[in-house]
Amino acid sequence: MNVNDSSVLEIINSIIAADRLNKNQILQLVNLASVSSNIKELKDNLKWEKYKSKY
């Protein structure tokens, strides 16, 4: 996903607002967005990273 695209930025902003992410989580989200091909993959990557970071 192109993080410079306005529609992608809107999606990222909505995720940030809905999940009340902190600075580190926002940076992680933006990094994952750049390697994800679509919103579904981004959400899957976020779940995986959250799961992985707990343990």
N, C-alpha and C positions, 0 to 999 in steps of 0.2 A: 504494500500500500504506500502511496506517495503521501508523506506527512505534510507536504506543502499544499496539497489539494484541500480546498475549502470544505468539501463534503467529508473528507477523512478527519479534518480538524473538528468538525461538528460532532462526529461520532466519538472522537477522543474526549471532547469536552463533556458530552453527555455521560460517558462512562466515569469520568472524574467526578462529576457532580453527583451521580447516582450512588457511587461507592464511597464518596468522601475520601479520596485518596490523599496520602501525604506526599511530600516532595520526592522521596525515593520511589514510591509506587508510581508516581507520574512519569518519572524518568524511565522506569522499567516498562511502562505502558508504551511510551513513545518509541523505545528501542524495539519492543516486540511488534509494534505497528509497522515499522520499517521493514521487518523481515516476513510479515504475514501477507498473504495474497488477498485476503478478504476479511470481512468483519467476523465471520464464523470462526475462521482460523485464529484470528486475534483473540477472541473470547476463549477458545480452547487453549491457546498458549498461556493466557492469563491464569486460567484454572490450573494448568500444569505448573506454572511458576509459583503460584500460591501454595499448591500442594507440596511442591519440592522444597520451598523455603521453610515450611513448618518443621521438617525433620532434618 
